[in-house]
Amino acid sequence: MGRVRYGDRIRHCGREAEHVHGRDARQRLESELAVVETVRRGGCFAERRRVGDRAENLFALPCGAGLSSPTYVLMKRTHHCAQLSSSDLDATVSLIGWVDTIRDQGGIIFVDLRDRRGVTQIKLEAHDNNALAAQLKHLKPESVIGITGKVVRRPAGTENKSLPTGEIEVEAADLEIHNISDTPPFPLDDAGGDKVNEDLRLTYRYLDLRRPKMRRNLEVRHRATKAIRDYFDAQEFIEVETPALFKSTPEGAREYLVPSRIHPGQFYALSQSPQQFKQILMVAGVERYFQIARCFRDEDLRADRQMEFTQVDVEASFITREDVYRLFEGMLKKVWQEVLGVDIPTPFPRMAFVDAMNRYGVDKPDVRFAMELVDLSETFRNSAFKVFQQTVAGGGVIKAINAKGLSDITQGELKNLEDIAKSLGAKGLAFIKVEGGEWKSPIVKFFTEQEKAELTQKLNIGEGDIIFFAAAPWEKACAILGRLRLESAQLLVKRGKLTIRHDDWQFLWVIDFPLMSYDEERGGYAATHHPFTAPVPEDAALLDSNPKAVRGQHYDVVLNGMELGGGSIRIHQPALQKKVFEDVLKIPRDVVESRFGYMLKAFTYGAPPHGGIAFGLDRMVALLCGTTSIRDVIAFPKTQKGQDLMAQSPTPVTEKQLKELHIGIVQPE
Ligand code: ASP
C-alpha cells in the first residue's frame, strides 16, 4: 500500500476495512501532506509526513472511530489504558499515554503506561529487541509514548488484583516517543502529591491535574454539571447567558471594577451573580431560566471561597416556595444518583431559621451529630452567679453544649476554643469538666444544688463530659456555641469518640429567615438575603411598624453544615420594591433611581410573580468528591492570596495600558 488516499480502504488493527473520507481529509491528504513513507505498524498503516523539517507520524484510522474529518490524526490508540483484560489475549494493540513508572528488572523492562482512564503494564525482554530496550530504558517518567504490542497473560502469581488490567501485560513490539519529560517536581501519585505544599501543586497545576484523584474530581464536576443541564432541560428551562460585565452595585459583596476605555472615569463591575438579569428575564417572558454562571466577588479567600466561582443559577415565573423545594430536591436527587449512584430521600426536612440557631447555633446546621445547644436562661434567671443572672436580666441568654467525652481536652485545645469564643465576642469561656465524679470548674461554686440538678438533667451530664457556656445576647450566644460545637466535634472525631461520615448526606431546607436584620454598625436595616426577596405575605403589613419581625420568602439548602444554595420568591410589584429600597433600607431616592431605576421601570411593564435560587457548584462538587477545599474541584484556582501561581497573575501593567484606561496608580504607603 502506498500513500493513503481519499476513499482508500484501510486496515486498522485487524478491524474491518473502512474508508478514509471527508473533504478535509482529502484535501489534507492530497495536497498539504508530503508523505515520506508509509509503514505498517502493529496492524495499522501509518504514514510519516514532513512538517517543516520534522517528520511526524500519522496513523490511518477507521472512519467509525468517532472522529469527524479530518480522518487523519497523530498516532491513535486501539484501547485506553484501563481497558485490556484476559479476553484480549493475543490481540495486537496500540496504547498511548504517559510513562507512570519504569523498572528494569534484570533485562526485563516494565513500563506502567497511564492515560486518563488508567494504567496498563508494558513489558519488554531486552534480548528480544535490543534497540527498543535501549530506547525504553532511557525514558523518564511522564514522557509521552505510544506502544504497539501483543496482549499476554501475566505469569501466575504476578497479577495485580487492584488494577482492572492487572491480569495482562502488553509485550512491546514498537515504540513511538512523542516527548521526553523532565523529572517532575513532585510525585504524581495521589498519596505522594497530597503531601506536597499546595503552592507547588498550583505552580505546576498541569502536573497536579495528572494525579488520578484530581482527574476524578474534574470528571465528577463534568458529570454533575451535565446532570444539572439535563435535568433543567427536561423541566423545560432554557439556559441563557448573562453579561459578566455589569454595573456597580456596592450594597452587595465587594466587587471587581473594570475601567472603561471609551468612557473615561467610568467602570463596569464584574457580575456578583446574575440576580438582576435573571429577574429581568422573567419580565421578558422567559418563564424558566437557568445558567451555569461564573460569578465574581472580591472577598477574602478561604477553603470554600474563590474570587471567581460558579453558580447554578435558576429563576422561574409563577412559582411558589413549595415548587422551588420540589424542583431542587429533584435536581439534587438526580445529581447524587448520576454521580454517586446514591438515592437521597426527598422531601428534605425543613427547619425554621430560629430553630436552627437555637439548636445548632448557625443557619447552616450540620445535623449529622447531636450536641445541640441547650437554653439555660430560666435556670439562671435568679442565680447567685452574677455573670449569668445579669446577662439574663439584660435581655441576653445563657446557653450551653455538652461535648460528651471531651473532658480529656488538652490545655492547648481549651485555649484555642477560648480564643475562638473571644473572637466571636465572648469575654471568656466558662466550662465544667466532669472527672472522677467531680465537677471541675471555677464557676461551679456559685451554683445551687437546684441549678446543678437542672443542668444535669437538661444537658444529660455524665462522667467524662465537658460543658461549655455562653452568656450573651441571643445571636451572639448562638454563634459562639455553634462554632464551639463544630470545633468540639472535630476534637472528638480526632479521639475516635465521634464518627461523622462525609457521605452521610443530611440535606435540609432552612426557611423563615427574617427579611431584614438590624446592622448595629451602620445603625439601619439590611436585607438578610438581598433586597429583592419578598416578605411572607401575612407579615407584609409589619414592614412599616416592625421590619425585624417580617419573615422573608427566603430558603437555603444546607448539606452537612454547608450552605449549598439559597434563593427566594421575589418582589414583583414596583411599588413594594421601591418601598423596601427607600423606606426600609433607607437608600436615598436618587441612588435607588441610578442603581435600580431600570428594574423598577421594567416591573411596571407586566412583571410576573417569580422566584429562584442559586447553588454553589464548586461547593457541591467538593462535597461529592469528599474534599473540603473547593480549590480541589476547580481546574485553575487562585491561592488564598488571590494569585494564579502557574500563569503568574496578577501582574503590573504598562504605563501605556494604564493611560489608555485613564488610570493612575497610587502606591500604598
Ligand atoms: N443571586 C442570589 C445569590 O447569589 C441567589 C438567588 O437569590 O437566586 O445568593
Boltz pocket constraint, residues with backbone or C-beta under 6 A from the ligand:
constraints:
  - pocket:
      binder: B
      contacts: [[A, 272], [A, 273], [A, 274], [A, 275], [A, 314], [A, 566], [A, 567], [A, 568], [A, 612], [A, 613], [A, 614]]
      max_distance: 6.0
